[in-house]
Amino acid sequence: MAARRRNDYYRRKMSSRKRQWRLACFDLDGTLVYGTSTCLHLAKKLGHLEHLRHLEARYASGEVSNSEVADGDGPYYAGLSVELISAHLEDIPIVKGVSAVVAKLNTLGIESLICTVTWRFAARIFATRYGFVDASGVEMHVDEMGALTGRVSKYFDEFDKLEFVKAHCADRRIPLSQVFAVGDSRSDIPLFGAVGFSVALNASPAAKAAASVAIESDNLNDVLYLVPGLTMPWK
């Protein structure tokens, strides 16, 4: 009830303001992917689900860093191709409306990014599949044949996520005030605090507290109706 009153307040307060949004940032796990995470889904395919489930639970509680999760998960990818990873991700559960939302935002001249702390090679598979311009994440070395080595080449956490968006905006001269973000968890909080508007989708209590508004939905289209000043000619 409190979240609903808060959402109504923001809609009334900001509906009359003109906003020129230029960039939309979407978290991946828990936001676009639901009921699991990208790494858990892949771990089930690769045979190390229980090991990773334990690591992710410790990350969610703040006991370990994302770097420690990456170091524990990475070796299981050694020798695998990105093509195989893409095939393993074909049946991962995705929230409704992802392609439609990206296409709708494109009609308004708004780019969409995937901003995540999971493996970047996996996040870029989603970016290509659904029309996002780029994706962030932890990077892994590849060998001379293009196979994954299992060794991290660049760590990436919630603060790097914000820096990733800042760099993207700097290249395009986009003020952070013209960016909105959608996410669900601890890794989204720094970004929520920096952009012009934020939506917590099916989120943790901490993410809801940090966001401009919060919503529970299984359809990404519902998020667009919460973003103030977002003209939607497809109504």
N, C-alpha and C positions, 0 to 999 in steps of 0.2 A: 504493500500500500504506500509506504514512504517513497519507494522508487517511482511509483506511478505519479505521485504528487510532484516529485522532483522533475520528472519528464514533462508534465503538463506546464510547470512553471517555466522551464526553459523554452518550450514551444511558444508560450504567450509572450515571454520577454524578448525573444529573438526573431519571431516570425516576421516582424516588420522591418528588420534590418536587411539591407542589401549586402550580400556576400558574393565575392567572386572567388569561388573555390577553384584551385588549379591542380591539386594533388590529393589523392585518397590513398591512405595506407591501411593495409589489412594484415593482421596477424594470421598465421597459418594454423597451428595446432590449437584446438579448442574454439577457433573462430571459423575458419573455412573447413577445416577437418574437424569432425565431431565424433565423440564416443571413443576416441583413441588419440594417439599422436602419430605423426609420420614415422618417427623412430620406433615406436612400439609396433606399429603395423609391419614395418620392415623386419624388426627383430623376430616377430612371429614367423615370417617367411624364412628367415635365415637361421632360426633355431636357438636364439638366445633371449627369448622373451622374458623369462623370470629374472635374469640378470639385469636387463635394462629396466624392467618394471620397478625393481628395488632402487636403482639409481634415480629414476625420474621421481619416485616418491620422496626421496631424500632431497632432490632439487626443489620440489614443490614446497617442502617444509623449510627450506632455507639451510639445510644441513651441508649441502655441497654446492659448488659453483657449476655453471654450465660447462666450463672447461673440464672439470672432473668427469662430468657425464660424457663429454665428447671423447676424452681419453679412454674411458671404459667401453664405449660403444664402437669406436673407430676400427679396432683390429678385426672385427667381424666382417668388414667390407673389403679387406685386402684381396686383390686379384679380381674383383667384380667389375663389370662394365656398367656405365650409366644407363645403357640400353636395358640391361637386366633390371636395374632399379626401377626404371620407368615401367616395365612390364609388371613388376611386383606392386606398383602403386595404382594399377588400373582399377582395382576393386576397393580402394580405400573409401570410407564413407565421407561424403562432402555435403555441406549444407546446401539447401536448395538455392538456386538463383545466382550462382557465382558468375557464370558466363553472361547472363542477362544484365547483371549489375555493372560489370566491367564495360559491356557494350553501351549501356545507357550513359554511363559517365563519359565514355569516349565521345558520344554525341554532343556533350556539353563542353568538350575540350579539356576534360579532367583526366589526367593520367592516373593509373592505379599501380601501386607497388605492393609486393608481398614483403612484409617486415617481420622477420622471424629469427629465432636463435637456433633453429635446427640446422641440419646439413644444407649448405647452399646448393650442392649439386641436386638434392632432392627438391628444394624449394623452386629451383629454376625449371624443373620438370612441370610443376604446377603453373608457373608463370607462362611457359610456352603453351601449355594445354588450354589455359583460360584467358589469355590475352593481356596479362600484366606486363608492364614494360621492363621490370627487373625484379630480383629477389635478393634478400640478404641471407646471412647465415654463416655458420662455421665452415671453413674451407678445408679440403683434404688434398694432399698431394696425389698426383697421378703419375704413372710411369711413362716410359717412352712409347708404350703401345696404347696409352690412353686408359689404362685400367686404374682403378682406385687402389691406393697403397695401404689404406688403413691408418695413415699417419696425418695428424692435424697440421696444416700449413698456416692457418690463421684462426685463432680463437675469436669468439663473438658472444657478447652478452647483452643485457638490456640497455646498457649505456652505449654500446656500439650500435645498437639499433637506432638510437636517436642520432648518432653521428652519421650513420648511413643516410638517413633522411635529410639531415642538414647538408651533406655533400651533394646529394641529388638536387636539392633546392638551390644550392649555390651555383651549380652548373647551369641552371635554368632561370636564375634570378627570381625564384619563387619565395616570397616571405612565408615564414612558418605560420603566420596568421591566416594564410590562404590554404592551409593543409588541414584535413580532418583525418582522424585515425579511428580504427575499429579493432578492438582486441578483447581479451578475456582474463588476463592473468598478470602475475608479478612482472613479467618481462615487458609489459606494455606501459607500465606506470611512468617511467621517465618520458616516454614519447607523449603520453597523455598530457603531461604537465607543460609541454613545449608548444603544442600545436593550437590552432584556432578553435577546434572543437573535437570532442572525443565521445565515442559510443562504446560502452561496455556491453558486449553481446554474450549472453549465457555465461556470465563472468563470476569470478571469485569475489568475495566481499571487499578485498583490498582494491581490486580493479574497479569495482563499482564506485567505491568511495573516491577514487581518483578521477573518474570520468565525468564529463559534462552531463551525460544521461546514461541510463541503463535499460536494457530490454532483454526479454527472454523470447526467443523465436527460433524456428527451424528454417527460416527463409531470409536470405540476405537482403532481399528487396525491402523488407520492413525497416531496415536501418536507414534507407534513403529518406524516408518520411520524417525522420527525427533531425536530420541535418538542416539547420536554419538557413533560409535563403536559397536553398537548392531548388532551382527551377526544374520542373519535371514535365517536359512537353509530351511525354508518352502516356500521361494519365488518360 
